[in-house]
Amino acid sequence: MKQQDDYDAAVKWLYGLQYFGMKLGLDNTRTLLAELGNPHEELRAIHVAGTNGKGSVCAFLTNILMDAGLKVGTYTSPHLRDFGERICIDNIPMTRPEVLRAIKGIKPEVEKLASRGKQCTFFEATTCMAFQHFSRRKVDAAVVEVGMGGRLDSTNVLEPVLSIITNISLEHTQHLGDTMEKIAYEKAGIIKPGIPTVSAVTETEASEVVEAKAREMSSELYRVADGCDIRIHDIGLLNSSISAITKYNKYNNIKIKLGGEHQTGNAATSIVAAEILSRKTFPIKPENIARGLESTRWGARLQVVRLRPTVILDATHNPGGAETLSKFLRKHFSKKPPILVIAMLVDKDVGGVVKLLEPLVSQIIVTESKYERRMKAESLAEKISGETEIADSVAMAIDRALELAGTSETVLISGSIFTAADALEHLDELRMREAMEILSELHGTGAYPGRDPETPGPPPGSQEPFRVLISTILSQRTKDENTHLATEALFAVFDTPEKLAHARPEEVEELIRPAGFYRQKSRNIINTAKVLCERFDSLVPDNLETLVELPGVGRKTANCVLAYGFGTPAIAVDTHVHRISNLMGLVRTAHPDDTEECLSRIVPRELWLDVNRLLVRHGQTICAPVRPKCNKCPISHLCDRGIYG
């Protein structure tokens, strides 16, 4: 609990830097990085700028580099669910303990600068945290997205191995300029002397500025339009099929899981970039490029969150993105337009976005996000010529849209990344509620530690805590049926802490042999029984902090005791829960403990007792580790793996 309080306070401090506004310039970042030992100088970075598409290109390149066996840091903004998503290694966001450590490391230096009259901004501090984290974790490559513009963006302290400019359109005109040429000048500012540059810019005025800057910097310029010929075979709702021909390779029938025809252009940019990197910097093979493209997912970019009804999440926030979205809608929903849930920010071209989307949807529900720069729903409704419904929050708007959609219509949620973040928070909760209800009907009471898999278990909290504790320790790295045999044999002889504490190890080993690893488990359960007798009057502790101090007890075992022994809401995460939560797209975690922390924020507390018993049984029977039966899964319509394959 203390660590959570520390984390909340640290992140509050970090977000407090937003009150100092947006400041373009590199001085603070350079000074702060120098105090941290200049971690950015160790990075082999790919620097990506552009108005739209830069996040998708970062995602493609990350997966390509990972497929080549490299350890890859990725820095993007903003996040959807949690701050740690901004700073990932191998697509796994920073954990909250890692974020806390990073903030504690940087805070004294930020305050030292402030005492000299140099106030760091949120983005400057976050950028330095990312570079320090990548350096500390010794990444092989860093894919870094520009925050805004390029020339004076905090990330431009990098000396990258490759610079990329995706495209350019009018945005952030109050900061970057009010013409294409001025904005192009800012974005071309990431071009470095002698460092190759990839440009996907097609607008004539902007292209000329980028080309002039490349010549000035003696940077070899690779134009995507000249270097990669994309053949589109199919643009589907969930997948697109393309082939690509470059000067060096042919890529046949690549399946891209990012929706929309525009992603084929982002794929082309990534192919050109990856081939340059393969010749100059990293051991990338053509098959790495193909597999990397196929494995890429990127949230809130025409993301299908669920089916029945279909819910699509897209972070479109400017006319350029709206034009792309409108093409997608005309192709896939011309006969049956979706219901639109929209919330936008006050500093965006709201009229330009609405003008493009309004004719292509059946109904519009207007709302507002929680973000401080949100446009009031009433003001947004005034920008729309037709009739609208107004909802007080994104969650309420989604509930109304789902009510109207039934099971056969489509709901589109759009307007900003902050709208998408609010939407995901609510949709994750709805998905878990529906999944738990379906799995409860399918699996009954589900799996219980130490119980015969074919026998229904008792309600949570009705088992003797000591039995739950011992049987869960025995269940580690073995099957339920073996745990059941071992538990029954053990408790027929040693059914109290006192008896087990005085047992001979060899006798216990023989009784629990079916559970495997019986020597180690014998030591653990005997020592646990001794601790219970000596410190707790032979009673099992009823709090997590004390339970994890017992021999052989980790967080999963402790949470099983709380849930099944005491009926206390707890999420016990074993390999099944960890794996299924990641497959569903609810979390992106590398360790079960991190999955537990993430699920505790997503899953309503009243469902915590259901998570382990139902997902474990589901993992045993349908969502198996090898060859999961997605075609028979009753919650596949709620699962990323089930939706996208």
C-alpha positions as CSV (number, residue, x, y, z in Angstrom):
1,M,0.0,0.0,0.0
2,K,2.9,2.4,0.8
3,Q,4.4,1.8,-2.6
4,Q,1.1,2.6,-4.2
5,D,0.9,5.8,-2.2
6,D,4.5,6.7,-3.1
7,Y,3.7,6.0,-6.8
8,D,0.6,8.2,-6.7
9,A,2.5,11.1,-5.1
10,A,5.4,10.8,-7.6
11,V,3.2,10.8,-10.7
12,K,1.2,13.7,-9.3
13,W,4.5,15.6,-9.0
14,L,5.4,14.7,-12.5
15,Y,2.0,15.7,-14.0
16,G,2.3,18.9,-11.9
17,L,5.1,20.0,-14.3
18,Q,2.3,20.4,-16.9
19,Y,1.3,23.6,-15.2
20,F,4.5,25.1,-16.5
21,G,3.1,24.6,-20.0
22,M,4.7,23.6,-23.3
23,K,8.1,25.0,-24.0
24,L,10.1,24.4,-27.2
25,G,13.8,24.3,-26.8
26,L,16.6,21.9,-25.9
27,D,18.6,23.7,-23.1
28,N,16.7,22.2,-20.2
29,T,16.8,18.7,-21.6
30,R,20.5,18.9,-22.3
31,T,21.2,20.2,-18.8
32,L,19.1,17.6,-17.2
33,L,20.6,14.8,-19.2
34,A,24.1,16.0,-18.3
35,E,23.2,15.7,-14.6
36,L,22.0,12.1,-15.3
37,G,25.3,11.2,-17.1
38,N,24.1,11.8,-20.7
39,P,22.3,8.4,-21.1
40,H,21.1,9.4,-24.5
41,E,24.6,9.3,-25.9
42,E,24.7,5.5,-25.5
43,L,21.5,4.9,-27.5
44,R,21.3,3.8,-31.1
45,A,18.1,5.6,-31.8
46,I,15.6,5.9,-34.7
47,H,14.0,9.3,-34.5
48,V,10.5,9.6,-35.9
49,A,8.6,12.9,-36.6
50,G,5.4,13.6,-38.6
51,T,1.9,14.9,-38.2
52,N,0.1,11.5,-38.5
53,G,1.4,8.0,-38.7
54,K,4.6,8.4,-36.6
55,G,3.2,6.2,-33.8
56,S,2.3,3.4,-36.2
57,V,5.7,3.6,-37.8
58,C,7.3,3.4,-34.3
59,A,5.2,0.3,-33.6
60,F,6.1,-1.4,-36.9
61,L,9.8,-0.7,-36.4
62,T,9.8,-1.9,-32.8
63,N,8.3,-5.2,-33.9
64,I,10.7,-5.6,-36.8
65,L,13.7,-4.9,-34.6
66,M,12.4,-7.3,-31.9
67,D,11.9,-10.0,-34.5
68,A,15.6,-9.6,-35.4
69,G,16.4,-10.5,-31.8
70,L,17.2,-7.0,-30.6
71,K,16.2,-5.5,-27.2
72,V,14.1,-2.5,-28.2
73,G,13.1,0.6,-26.2
74,T,10.2,2.6,-27.5
75,Y,9.2,6.1,-26.4
76,T,5.9,7.4,-27.6
77,S,3.2,9.7,-26.3
78,P,0.6,10.1,-25.0
79,H,-0.5,6.9,-23.2
80,L,-3.9,5.2,-23.2
81,R,-4.2,3.2,-20.0
82,D,-1.2,4.0,-17.8
83,F,1.8,6.3,-17.9
84,G,4.2,3.4,-18.2
85,E,3.0,2.8,-21.8
86,R,5.0,5.8,-22.9
87,I,8.3,4.0,-22.2
88,C,8.4,0.4,-23.3
89,I,11.0,-2.2,-23.7
90,D,10.1,-5.0,-26.1
91,N,6.5,-3.7,-26.1
92,I,6.2,-4.1,-22.3
93,P,5.4,-0.8,-20.5
94,M,7.4,0.4,-17.6
95,T,6.0,-1.1,-14.4
96,R,4.8,1.2,-11.6
97,P,7.9,0.4,-9.5
98,E,10.1,1.2,-12.4
99,V,8.3,4.5,-13.0
100,L,8.6,5.4,-9.3
101,R,12.3,4.7,-9.4
102,A,12.7,6.8,-12.5
103,I,10.8,9.8,-11.0
104,K,12.8,9.5,-7.8
105,G,16.0,9.6,-9.8
106,I,15.1,12.6,-11.8
107,K,13.2,14.7,-9.3
108,P,16.2,16.1,-7.4
109,E,17.8,17.2,-10.7
110,V,14.6,18.9,-11.9
111,E,14.3,20.7,-8.5
112,K,17.9,21.8,-8.8
113,L,17.3,23.3,-12.2
114,A,14.2,25.1,-10.8
115,S,16.2,26.6,-8.0
116,R,18.3,28.2,-10.8
117,G,15.3,29.6,-12.5
118,K,15.0,26.9,-15.2
119,Q,11.7,25.1,-14.8
120,C,11.5,21.8,-16.6
121,T,8.3,20.8,-18.4
122,F,6.5,17.5,-18.1
123,F,7.7,16.3,-21.5
124,E,11.3,17.3,-20.8
125,A,11.3,15.3,-17.6
126,T,9.6,12.3,-19.2
127,T,12.0,12.3,-22.2
128,C,15.0,12.2,-19.8
129,M,13.3,9.4,-17.8
130,A,12.9,7.4,-21.0
131,F,16.5,7.8,-22.1
132,Q,17.8,6.9,-18.6
133,H,15.6,3.8,-18.5
134,F,16.8,2.6,-21.9
135,S,20.4,3.2,-20.9
136,R,19.9,1.4,-17.6
137,R,18.3,-1.6,-19.3
138,K,20.9,-1.6,-22.0
139,V,18.6,-1.7,-25.0
140,D,20.1,-2.5,-28.4
141,A,17.9,0.0,-30.2
142,A,15.6,2.9,-29.2
143,V,12.7,4.0,-31.3
144,V,11.8,7.5,-30.3
145,E,8.7,9.5,-31.4
146,V,8.9,13.3,-31.5
147,G,6.4,14.9,-29.2
148,M,5.6,18.0,-31.3
149,G,7.4,19.5,-34.3
150,G,11.0,18.3,-34.2
151,R,13.6,21.0,-34.3
152,L,13.0,22.2,-30.8
153,D,11.4,19.1,-29.4
154,S,13.0,17.6,-26.3
155,T,13.8,14.4,-28.1
156,N,16.0,16.3,-30.6
157,V,19.0,16.0,-28.4
158,L,19.6,12.6,-29.9
159,E,22.2,11.8,-32.5
160,P,20.2,9.0,-34.1
161,V,21.3,6.3,-36.6
162,L,18.2,7.2,-38.7
163,S,15.7,10.0,-39.0
164,I,12.2,9.5,-40.3
165,I,9.5,12.0,-41.3
166,T,6.2,10.3,-41.9
167,N,4.0,13.1,-43.3
168,I,3.2,16.7,-42.8
169,S,-0.1,18.6,-42.5
170,L,-1.4,21.7,-40.6
171,E,-1.4,21.1,-36.9
172,H,-0.2,22.9,-33.8
173,T,-0.1,26.1,-35.9
174,Q,0.2,28.3,-32.8
175,H,3.5,26.6,-32.0
176,L,4.9,25.5,-35.3
177,G,3.7,28.0,-37.8
178,D,0.6,28.5,-40.0
179,T,1.9,27.3,-43.3
180,M,3.1,23.9,-44.6
181,E,6.5,25.3,-45.2
182,K,6.9,26.5,-41.7
183,I,5.7,23.2,-40.2
184,A,7.9,21.3,-42.6
185,Y,10.9,23.4,-41.4
186,E,10.2,22.4,-37.8
187,K,9.9,18.7,-38.5
188,A,12.9,18.7,-40.8
189,G,14.9,19.9,-37.9
190,I,15.5,16.3,-36.8
191,I,17.7,15.8,-39.8
192,K,21.3,15.4,-38.6
193,P,24.6,15.9,-40.5
194,G,25.6,12.7,-42.3
195,I,22.7,10.7,-40.9
196,P,20.3,9.1,-43.4
197,T,16.7,10.3,-43.5
198,V,13.5,8.5,-44.7
199,S,10.8,10.8,-45.9
200,A,7.2,9.8,-46.6
201,V,6.2,13.4,-47.2
202,T,4.2,13.9,-50.4
203,E,3.0,17.5,-50.2
204,T,5.0,19.5,-52.7
205,E,5.8,22.5,-50.5
206,A,6.7,20.4,-47.5
207,S,8.8,18.0,-49.6
208,E,10.9,20.8,-50.9
209,V,11.7,22.0,-47.4
210,V,12.7,18.5,-46.3
211,E,14.8,18.0,-49.4
212,A,16.6,21.3,-48.9
213,K,17.3,20.5,-45.3
214,A,18.7,17.1,-46.2
215,R,21.0,18.7,-48.7
216,E,22.2,21.3,-46.2
217,M,23.0,18.5,-43.7
218,S,24.6,16.2,-46.2
219,S,22.0,13.6,-45.2
220,E,21.2,10.9,-47.7
221,L,17.5,11.2,-48.3
222,Y,15.3,8.1,-49.0
223,R,11.9,8.9,-50.4
224,V,9.4,6.2,-49.6
225,A,7.5,6.8,-52.8
226,D,10.6,6.1,-54.8
227,G,11.9,3.2,-52.7
228,C,8.9,1.0,-52.0
229,D,6.1,-0.1,-54.4
230,I,3.1,-1.3,-52.4
231,R,0.6,-3.7,-54.0
232,I,-2.7,-3.8,-52.0
233,H,-4.5,-7.2,-52.3
234,D,-7.2,-6.5,-49.7
235,I,-8.1,-3.9,-47.1
236,G,-10.3,-5.7,-44.5
237,L,-11.9,-4.5,-41.3
238,L,-9.3,-6.5,-39.2
239,N,-6.5,-7.3,-41.6
240,S,-5.0,-5.9,-44.8
241,S,-3.0,-8.0,-47.2
242,I,-0.2,-6.3,-49.2
243,S,3.0,-7.1,-51.1
244,A,5.9,-4.8,-51.4
245,I,8.8,-4.5,-53.9
246,T,12.0,-2.5,-53.1
247,K,15.3,-2.2,-54.8
248,Y,16.6,-5.0,-52.5
249,N,13.7,-7.4,-51.7
250,K,10.2,-8.6,-52.4
251,Y,7.7,-9.1,-49.6
252,N,4.7,-11.2,-50.6
253,N,1.3,-11.4,-49.0
254,I,2.0,-9.6,-45.7
255,K,-1.0,-9.5,-43.4
256,I,-1.1,-6.2,-41.5
257,K,-3.3,-6.1,-38.4
258,L,-3.6,-2.3,-38.3
259,G,-6.8,-1.1,-39.9
260,G,-7.1,1.3,-42.8
261,E,-5.5,1.7,-46.2
262,H,-3.2,4.5,-44.8
263,Q,-1.4,1.8,-42.7
264,T,0.0,0.4,-46.0
265,G,1.8,3.7,-46.4
266,N,3.1,3.4,-42.8
267,A,4.2,-0.1,-43.6
268,A,6.1,1.1,-46.7
269,T,7.9,3.7,-44.6
270,S,8.9,1.1,-42.1
271,I,10.1,-1.3,-44.8
272,V,12.4,1.4,-46.3
273,A,13.6,2.4,-42.9
274,A,14.3,-1.2,-41.9
275,E,16.2,-2.0,-45.0
276,I,18.5,1.1,-44.4
277,L,19.0,-0.1,-40.9
278,S,19.8,-3.6,-42.1
279,R,22.6,-2.3,-44.4
280,K,24.1,0.2,-41.9
281,T,23.3,-0.7,-38.3
282,F,21.3,-3.8,-37.3
283,P,21.2,-7.4,-38.4
284,I,17.7,-7.3,-39.9
285,K,16.7,-9.9,-42.5
286,P,13.8,-9.7,-44.9
287,E,11.9,-12.3,-42.9
288,N,12.3,-10.1,-39.8
289,I,10.7,-7.2,-41.7
290,A,7.7,-9.4,-42.9
291,R,7.1,-11.0,-39.5
292,G,7.5,-7.7,-37.6
293,L,4.9,-6.0,-39.8
294,E,2.5,-8.9,-39.3
295,S,2.9,-9.0,-35.5
296,T,2.3,-5.2,-35.0
297,R,-0.6,-3.9,-33.0
298,W,-1.1,-0.3,-32.1
299,G,-4.0,0.8,-29.8
300,A,-6.7,3.3,-30.7
301,R,-5.8,3.2,-34.4
302,L,-8.9,1.8,-36.0
303,Q,-8.7,-0.8,-33.2
304,V,-11.5,-3.3,-33.0
305,V,-12.0,-3.7,-29.3
306,R,-14.8,-6.2,-29.4
307,L,-17.4,-7.8,-31.6
308,R,-21.2,-8.4,-31.2
309,P,-21.5,-5.4,-31.4
310,T,-18.4,-4.3,-33.2
311,V,-16.7,-1.4,-31.3
312,I,-14.0,0.5,-33.1
313,L,-11.6,2.9,-31.3
314,D,-9.8,5.5,-33.3
315,A,-7.8,8.5,-31.9
316,T,-8.5,10.7,-34.9
317,H,-8.1,14.3,-33.8
318,N,-7.4,16.4,-36.9
319,P,-8.7,16.7,-40.4
320,G,-5.9,14.6,-41.9
321,G,-6.8,11.8,-39.6
322,A,-10.5,12.3,-40.2
323,E,-9.9,12.1,-44.0
324,T,-8.2,8.7,-43.4
325,L,-11.0,7.6,-41.1
326,S,-13.7,8.7,-43.6
327,K,-12.1,6.5,-46.4
328,F,-12.2,3.6,-44.0
329,L,-15.9,4.2,-43.2
330,R,-16.8,4.6,-46.9
331,K,-15.2,1.3,-47.7
332,H,-16.5,-0.8,-44.8
333,F,-19.7,0.9,-43.6
334,S,-21.3,2.6,-46.6
335,K,-24.4,0.4,-46.4
336,K,-24.6,0.3,-42.6
337,P,-23.1,3.4,-41.0
338,P,-21.9,3.2,-37.4
339,I,-23.0,5.1,-34.4
340,L,-20.4,7.7,-33.5
341,V,-19.3,8.6,-30.0
342,I,-17.2,11.7,-30.2
343,A,-15.3,14.0,-27.8
344,M,-12.6,16.5,-28.8
345,L,-10.2,19.0,-27.4
346,V,-10.7,22.8,-27.6
347,D,-7.5,23.5,-29.5
348,K,-8.2,21.2,-32.5
349,D,-9.9,21.9,-35.8
350,V,-13.2,20.5,-34.6
351,G,-15.2,21.8,-37.5
352,G,-12.8,20.2,-40.0
353,V,-13.1,16.8,-38.3
354,V,-16.9,16.9,-37.9
355,K,-17.5,18.0,-41.5
356,L,-15.7,14.8,-42.7
357,L,-17.3,12.3,-40.3
358,E,-20.9,13.5,-39.9
359,P,-22.2,12.4,-43.3
360,L,-20.8,8.9,-42.8
361,V,-22.4,7.9,-39.5
362,S,-26.0,7.0,-38.5
363,Q,-26.2,8.8,-35.2
364,I,-23.9,11.0,-33.1
365,I,-23.5,10.9,-29.4
366,V,-21.5,13.9,-28.2
367,T,-19.6,13.8,-24.9
368,E,-16.4,15.1,-23.3
369,S,-13.3,13.4,-21.9
370,K,-11.8,13.9,-18.5
371,Y,-8.8,15.8,-19.9
372,E,-8.4,19.4,-18.9
373,R,-8.3,20.7,-22.5
374,R,-11.6,19.0,-23.3
375,M,-14.2,20.7,-25.3
376,K,-17.6,20.9,-23.5
377,A,-20.1,18.5,-25.0
378,E,-22.6,21.3,-25.6
379,S,-20.0,23.3,-27.5
380,L,-19.1,20.3,-29.6
381,A,-22.8,19.6,-30.4
382,E,-23.1,23.1,-31.8
383,K,-20.5,22.3,-34.4
384,I,-22.7,19.5,-35.8
385,S,-25.4,20.3,-38.2
386,G,-27.6,17.3,-37.6
387,E,-29.3,16.0,-34.4
388,T,-27.1,14.7,-31.6
389,E,-27.5,13.2,-28.2
390,I,-25.4,14.6,-25.4
391,A,-23.9,12.4,-22.7
392,D,-22.1,13.6,-19.5
393,S,-19.1,11.3,-19.9
394,V,-17.4,9.0,-22.4
395,A,-18.6,6.0,-20.3
396,M,-22.2,7.1,-20.4
397,A,-22.0,7.8,-24.1
398,I,-20.6,4.3,-24.8
399,D,-23.4,2.7,-22.7
400,R,-26.0,4.6,-24.7
401,A,-24.3,3.6,-28.0
402,L,-24.2,0.0,-27.0
403,E,-27.8,0.1,-26.1
404,L,-28.7,1.5,-29.5
405,A,-26.4,-0.9,-31.4
406,G,-27.7,-4.2,-29.9
407,T,-25.6,-7.0,-31.2
408,S,-25.6,-6.2,-35.0
409,E,-24.7,-2.5,-35.3
410,T,-21.2,-0.9,-35.1
411,V,-20.0,1.8,-32.6
412,L,-17.2,4.1,-33.5
413,I,-15.4,6.1,-30.8
414,S,-13.2,8.9,-31.9
415,G,-12.1,12.5,-31.3
416,S,-8.8,12.3,-29.5
417,I,-6.3,10.0,-27.7
418,F,-7.9,11.1,-24.4
419,T,-11.3,10.1,-25.6
420,A,-9.8,6.7,-26.5
421,A,-8.2,6.5,-23.0
422,D,-11.5,7.1,-21.3
423,A,-13.2,4.7,-23.6
424,L,-10.7,1.9,-23.0
425,E,-11.1,2.3,-19.3
426,H,-14.8,1.7,-19.5
427,L,-14.7,-0.9,-22.3
428,D,-12.1,-3.0,-20.3
429,E,-14.5,-3.1,-17.4
430,L,-17.4,-4.0,-19.6
431,R,-15.4,-6.8,-21.3
432,M,-14.4,-8.3,-17.9
433,R,-17.9,-8.2,-16.6
434,E,-19.3,-9.9,-19.7
435,A,-16.4,-12.4,-19.8
436,M,-16.9,-13.4,-16.1
437,E,-20.6,-13.8,-16.6
438,I,-20.1,-16.1,-19.7
439,L,-17.3,-18.1,-18.1
440,S,-19.3,-18.6,-14.9
441,E,-22.1,-20.2,-16.9
442,L,-19.6,-22.3,-18.8
443,H,-17.3,-23.4,-16.0
444,G,-19.5,-23.2,-12.9
445,T,-17.5,-22.5,-9.8
446,G,-14.3,-23.0,-11.7
447,A,-10.9,-24.1,-10.5
448,Y,-9.9,-24.3,-6.8
449,P,-6.5,-25.1,-5.3
450,G,-6.3,-28.6,-4.1
451,R,-9.7,-29.6,-5.5
452,D,-10.5,-32.4,-8.0
453,P,-10.9,-30.6,-11.4
454,E,-14.1,-32.6,-11.9
455,T,-15.7,-31.7,-8.6
456,P,-17.3,-28.3,-8.0
457,G,-15.5,-26.2,-5.4
458,P,-17.1,-24.4,-2.5
459,P,-17.8,-20.7,-2.5
460,P,-14.7,-18.4,-1.9
461,G,-14.0,-17.9,1.7
462,S,-15.6,-21.2,2.9
463,Q,-12.5,-23.3,2.9
464,E,-10.2,-23.6,5.8
465,P,-7.3,-21.1,5.2
466,F,-4.7,-23.5,6.3
467,R,-5.8,-26.1,3.7
468,V,-5.9,-23.4,1.0
469,L,-2.4,-22.3,2.0
470,I,-0.8,-25.7,1.9
471,S,-2.7,-26.9,-1.2
472,T,-1.7,-23.8,-3.1
473,I,2.0,-24.3,-2.3
474,L,1.6,-27.9,-3.5
475,S,-0.1,-26.7,-6.7
476,Q,3.0,-24.9,-7.9
477,R,4.2,-26.3,-11.2
478,T,1.8,-29.2,-11.3
479,K,-1.6,-30.2,-12.5
480,D,-4.8,-29.8,-10.4
481,E,-5.4,-33.6,-10.3
482,N,-1.9,-34.1,-8.9
483,T,-2.4,-31.4,-6.4
484,H,-5.7,-33.0,-5.3
485,L,-4.1,-36.4,-4.8
486,A,-1.2,-34.9,-2.8
487,T,-3.5,-32.6,-0.7
488,E,-5.9,-35.4,0.2
489,A,-3.0,-37.8,1.2
490,L,-1.3,-35.1,3.3
491,F,-4.4,-33.9,5.1
492,A,-5.4,-37.4,5.9
493,V,-2.4,-37.5,8.2
494,F,-1.4,-33.9,8.9
495,D,-4.5,-31.7,9.0
496,T,-3.3,-29.0,11.4
497,P,-0.3,-26.7,11.6
498,E,0.8,-28.4,14.8
499,K,0.9,-31.9,13.3
500,L,2.6,-30.7,10.1
501,A,5.2,-28.7,12.0
502,H,6.3,-31.9,13.8
503,A,6.2,-34.1,10.8
504,R,9.3,-35.9,9.4
505,P,10.3,-34.5,6.0
506,E,10.6,-38.0,4.4
507,E,7.1,-38.9,5.5
508,V,5.7,-35.7,4.0
509,E,7.7,-36.2,0.8
510,E,6.1,-39.6,0.3
511,L,2.6,-38.3,0.8
512,I,3.0,-35.3,-1.5
513,R,5.0,-37.1,-4.2
514,P,2.2,-36.8,-6.9
515,A,2.6,-33.0,-6.8
516,G,6.2,-33.1,-8.0
517,F,9.2,-31.2,-6.6
518,Y,8.2,-33.0,-3.4
519,R,11.5,-32.4,-1.5
520,Q,11.4,-28.7,-1.9
521,K,7.7,-28.5,-1.3
522,S,8.0,-30.7,1.8
523,R,10.6,-28.3,3.3
524,N,8.4,-25.3,2.5
525,I,5.1,-26.6,4.0
526,I,6.8,-27.9,7.1
527,N,8.6,-24.6,7.7
528,T,5.4,-22.7,7.0
529,A,3.6,-24.8,9.6
530,K,6.4,-24.1,12.1
531,V,6.2,-20.3,11.5
532,L,2.4,-20.4,11.9
533,C,2.8,-22.2,15.2
534,E,5.6,-20.0,16.5
535,R,4.4,-16.6,15.4
536,F,0.7,-16.7,14.7
537,D,-0.8,-19.1,17.3
538,S,-1.3,-21.7,14.5
539,L,-3.5,-19.3,12.6
540,V,-3.0,-18.3,9.0
541,P,-2.4,-14.5,8.6
542,D,-5.2,-12.7,6.8
543,N,-3.1,-10.0,5.0
544,L,-0.9,-10.1,2.0
545,E,2.1,-8.5,3.5
546,T,2.5,-11.1,6.2
547,L,1.5,-14.1,4.0
548,V,4.3,-13.4,1.5
549,E,6.9,-13.7,4.3
550,L,6.0,-17.4,4.8
551,P,8.3,-20.0,3.2
552,G,7.4,-20.8,-0.4
553,V,4.6,-18.2,-0.5
554,G,4.5,-15.6,-3.3
555,R,1.8,-13.1,-4.2
556,K,-0.2,-15.7,-6.1
557,T,-0.3,-18.1,-3.2
558,A,-1.0,-15.3,-0.8
559,N,-3.9,-14.0,-2.9
560,C,-5.3,-17.5,-3.2
561,V,-5.4,-17.8,0.6
562,L,-7.1,-14.4,0.9
563,A,-9.7,-15.3,-1.8
564,Y,-10.4,-18.9,-1.2
565,G,-9.6,-19.1,2.6
566,F,-11.0,-15.8,3.8
567,G,-13.3,-14.6,1.0
568,T,-11.3,-11.3,0.8
569,P,-11.3,-9.7,-2.6
570,A,-8.0,-10.6,-4.2
571,I,-6.7,-11.4,-7.7
572,A,-4.5,-14.4,-7.7
573,V,-2.5,-14.4,-10.9
574,D,-0.9,-17.7,-12.1
575,T,0.4,-18.5,-15.6
576,H,-3.1,-19.0,-16.9
577,V,-4.5,-15.7,-15.7
578,H,-1.3,-13.9,-16.8
579,R,-1.4,-15.4,-20.3
580,I,-5.1,-15.0,-20.9
581,S,-5.1,-11.4,-19.7
582,N,-2.3,-10.6,-22.2
583,L,-4.1,-12.5,-25.0
584,M,-7.3,-10.5,-24.3
585,G,-5.4,-7.3,-24.6
586,L,-6.3,-6.2,-21.1
587,V,-2.6,-5.9,-20.1
588,R,0.9,-5.9,-21.6
589,T,3.1,-7.4,-18.9
590,A,6.1,-9.7,-18.6
591,H,5.5,-10.9,-15.0
592,P,2.4,-12.2,-13.2
593,D,2.9,-9.7,-10.4
594,D,2.6,-6.9,-12.9
595,T,-0.5,-8.5,-14.3
596,E,-2.0,-8.5,-10.9
597,E,-1.3,-4.8,-10.4
598,C,-2.8,-4.0,-13.8
599,L,-5.9,-6.1,-13.3
600,S,-6.6,-4.6,-9.9
601,R,-7.0,-1.3,-11.7
602,I,-9.2,-2.7,-14.6
603,V,-11.4,-5.3,-12.9
604,P,-14.2,-4.1,-10.7
605,R,-13.5,-5.1,-7.1
606,E,-16.7,-7.2,-6.8
607,L,-15.3,-9.5,-9.6
608,W,-11.8,-10.0,-8.1
609,L,-12.9,-13.4,-6.5
610,D,-14.0,-14.6,-9.9
611,V,-10.8,-13.9,-11.9
612,N,-8.6,-16.7,-10.8
613,R,-11.1,-19.5,-10.5
614,L,-12.7,-18.8,-13.9
615,L,-9.6,-17.9,-16.0
616,V,-7.6,-20.8,-14.6
617,R,-10.4,-23.3,-15.6
618,H,-10.7,-21.5,-19.0
619,G,-7.0,-21.9,-19.5
620,Q,-7.1,-25.6,-18.6
621,T,-10.0,-26.4,-20.9
622,I,-10.2,-24.0,-23.9
623,C,-7.6,-21.2,-23.9
624,A,-4.7,-23.7,-23.6
625,P,-1.1,-22.5,-23.8
626,V,-0.5,-24.6,-26.9
627,R,-3.1,-24.5,-29.7
628,P,-5.9,-22.6,-27.9
629,K,-9.4,-23.4,-29.1
630,C,-10.3,-19.9,-30.3
631,N,-13.0,-21.3,-32.6
632,K,-14.8,-22.8,-29.5
633,C,-14.2,-19.9,-27.1
634,P,-17.3,-18.2,-25.9
635,I,-15.4,-15.0,-25.1
636,S,-13.4,-14.8,-28.4
637,H,-15.5,-11.7,-29.4
638,L,-14.0,-9.9,-26.3
639,C,-10.4,-11.0,-26.9
640,D,-7.7,-9.5,-29.0
641,R,-6.4,-12.9,-30.0
642,G,-9.9,-14.1,-30.9
643,I,-10.6,-11.0,-32.9
644,Y,-7.4,-10.6,-34.8
645,G,-6.0,-14.1,-34.7
